[in-house]
Amino acid sequence: MSKLFIVPTPIGNLKDISFRALEILTEVDYILAEDTRKTGFLLRHYEIQASLRSHHKFNEHKTSEKIIDDLLAGKKIALVSDAGTPGISDPGFLLVRECLKAEIEVETLPGPTAFVPALINSGLPSDRFVFEGFLPQKKGRKTRLESFLEEERTMIFYESPYRLLKTLIQFRDIFGPERIVSVSREISKIHEENVRGSLEEVILHFQEKNIKGEIVIVLSGR
């Protein structure tokens, strides 16, 4: 029976992959990878011989039709991203939607997602929260942030290390210097760091550092 498997991969520590994920990556006809080099490293680590095909945000509209044809022909295919769960700020939504339109079964495995450990580590309320992913880089960015002024739930954002300070300063200017924030960096890796405090305190911390790694910002609600 044809099926698309959505397979989460580690966000840092390679040991975080599940036994079932490894089993599926071994058995499928081929694997769709955001970056075949990164996925190839993971597969070599676990000695998995598998066919890799490129599927990322720049080609997903072109490749989806061929993938659907292969699935309709009875193939089993896995989709992975560079790290974490596909579809969460990574390619995945479009292909899943097309599969459902074609009545192709989709199975999503549970697994790593960066914002979950960042939220728990923050010590901020986690019973209700808003996940925003990456903010617009330019157009609409300030308007989007101002729309959260009355938000009472904990807010979660992804950011690059190159824009972290700029984003924290924007947060301070809009939400005030005393708003509590937690910044998680390099989650599950050797140099993991979780910095908590007021926006002013966290800005001062990162002004003195060479910032590297993937970033999750968790901001307290009003």
C-alpha positions in Angstrom: 0.0 0.0 0.0 1.4 3.4 -1.0 2.0 5.9 1.8 3.8 9.1 2.6 5.7 9.0 5.9 6.6 12.3 7.6 9.7 11.4 9.5 11.2 13.8 12.1 15.0 13.8 12.4 17.2 15.0 15.2 17.6 18.8 15.8 21.1 18.2 17.2 22.0 15.0 19.0 21.8 12.1 16.5 20.7 9.7 19.2 17.3 11.5 19.4 16.0 9.7 16.3 13.4 6.9 17.1 13.7 3.2 16.3 10.6 3.5 14.1 12.0 6.4 12.1 15.1 4.4 11.4 13.0 1.4 10.3 10.9 3.5 7.9 13.9 5.2 6.4 15.3 1.7 5.7 12.2 0.4 4.1 10.8 3.1 1.9 11.4 3.3 -1.9 13.1 6.7 -1.5 13.5 9.6 0.8 12.7 13.2 0.1 15.3 15.5 1.7 15.4 19.2 2.2 19.2 19.0 1.8 20.5 15.6 0.6 24.0 16.3 2.0 22.7 16.7 5.6 20.3 13.8 5.3 23.1 11.7 3.7 25.2 12.3 6.8 22.4 11.0 9.1 21.9 7.9 6.9 25.6 7.1 6.8 25.8 7.4 10.6 23.1 4.7 10.9 24.4 2.7 7.9 21.2 3.1 5.9 21.4 2.6 2.2 18.6 4.6 0.7 17.8 6.6 -2.4 17.6 10.4 -1.8 15.7 13.0 -3.8 15.8 16.7 -3.3 12.5 18.4 -2.0 12.8 21.9 -0.6 10.9 25.2 -0.6 12.4 26.3 -3.9 11.3 23.2 -5.9 8.4 21.7 -4.0 5.8 23.0 -6.4 7.6 21.3 -9.3 8.4 18.0 -7.5 5.1 17.4 -5.9 3.3 16.2 -9.0 5.9 13.5 -9.7 5.9 12.4 -6.1 2.1 12.0 -6.2 2.4 9.9 -9.3 4.9 7.7 -7.6 2.6 7.3 -4.6 -0.4 6.5 -6.8 1.8 3.8 -8.4 2.2 2.1 -5.1 5.5 3.5 -3.8 6.3 4.2 -0.1 8.1 7.5 0.4 9.5 9.3 3.4 9.8 13.1 3.8 12.5 14.5 6.1 13.7 18.0 6.7 17.2 19.1 7.7 16.2 18.9 11.4 13.0 18.4 13.3 9.6 17.6 12.0 8.8 18.5 8.4 6.0 21.0 8.0 7.0 23.1 11.1 8.7 26.1 9.4 10.0 23.6 6.8 8.6 22.0 3.6 5.9 19.5 4.1 2.5 21.2 4.2 2.1 21.5 0.4 2.9 17.8 -0.2 0.7 16.6 2.6 -2.2 18.7 1.2 -1.7 17.2 -2.3 -1.6 13.7 -0.9 -4.9 14.2 1.0 -6.5 15.6 -2.2 -5.4 12.4 -4.0 -6.6 10.2 -1.2 -3.1 9.0 -0.4 -2.5 7.9 3.2 -0.1 10.1 5.2 1.5 8.9 8.4 3.3 11.4 10.6 5.7 10.0 13.2 6.1 11.9 16.5 9.6 13.3 17.1 11.9 16.2 17.6 10.6 19.8 17.2 12.8 22.6 18.5 10.1 24.8 20.0 8.8 22.2 22.5 12.0 21.9 24.6 12.5 25.6 24.3 9.1 26.3 25.7 9.5 23.8 28.6 13.0 25.2 29.4 11.7 28.8 29.5 9.7 28.3 32.7 6.9 30.4 31.1 3.3 29.1 31.0 3.1 26.2 28.5 -0.6 25.3 28.9 -1.6 27.8 26.2 0.9 29.3 23.7 1.2 30.8 20.2 3.7 29.4 17.7 4.7 32.1 15.1 7.8 30.5 13.5 9.9 33.0 11.6 8.7 36.6 11.5 8.7 38.5 8.1 12.2 39.8 7.5 11.1 43.2 6.2 7.6 44.0 4.9 4.9 43.5 7.6 7.4 42.7 10.4 6.5 45.7 12.7 2.8 45.3 12.0 3.0 41.6 12.9 4.8 42.3 16.2 2.3 45.1 17.1 -0.5 42.7 16.6 0.8 40.7 19.6 0.6 43.7 22.1 -2.6 42.3 23.7 -1.6 38.6 23.4 -1.8 37.0 26.8 -0.5 33.6 25.8 3.2 32.7 25.7 4.6 33.4 22.2 7.3 31.3 20.4 9.4 32.5 17.5 12.2 31.0 15.4 15.1 33.3 14.5 18.5 33.1 12.8 21.7 34.0 14.9 22.3 36.9 12.5 19.0 38.6 13.4 18.7 37.7 17.0 19.8 41.0 18.5 17.8 43.0 16.1 14.7 41.0 17.0 15.2 41.3 20.7 15.7 45.0 20.4 12.5 45.2 18.4 10.7 43.2 21.1 12.0 45.6 23.8 10.8 48.6 21.9 7.3 47.2 21.4 6.7 45.1 24.5 8.9 47.0 27.0 12.3 46.2 28.5 10.9 44.3 31.5 8.9 41.7 29.5 10.3 38.3 30.3 11.9 36.3 27.5 13.9 33.0 27.1 16.3 32.4 24.3 17.3 28.8 23.5 20.3 28.1 21.3 21.8 24.9 19.9 19.2 22.7 21.6 20.4 19.1 22.3 23.9 20.0 21.1 27.2 20.2 23.1 27.0 24.0 23.4 23.3 24.2 24.2 22.4 27.5 26.0 19.2 28.7 27.6 19.1 32.4 28.6 16.2 33.8 30.6 15.4 37.2 32.0 13.9 40.5 31.0 14.4 41.6 27.4 16.9 44.2 28.6 19.0 41.6 30.5 18.9 39.1 27.6 19.9 41.8 25.1 22.9 42.7 27.2 23.9 39.0 27.4 23.9 38.5 23.7 25.6 41.8 22.9 28.8 40.4 24.3 28.7 37.0 22.4 29.4 35.7 19.0 26.0 34.2 18.3 25.8 30.8 16.5 23.3 28.1 16.0 19.5 27.7 15.6 17.5 30.1 17.8 14.1 29.7 19.6 12.7 32.8 21.3 10.0 32.3 23.9 8.3 35.5 25.0 5.9 35.9 27.9 2.3 37.1 27.2 0.9 40.4 28.4 
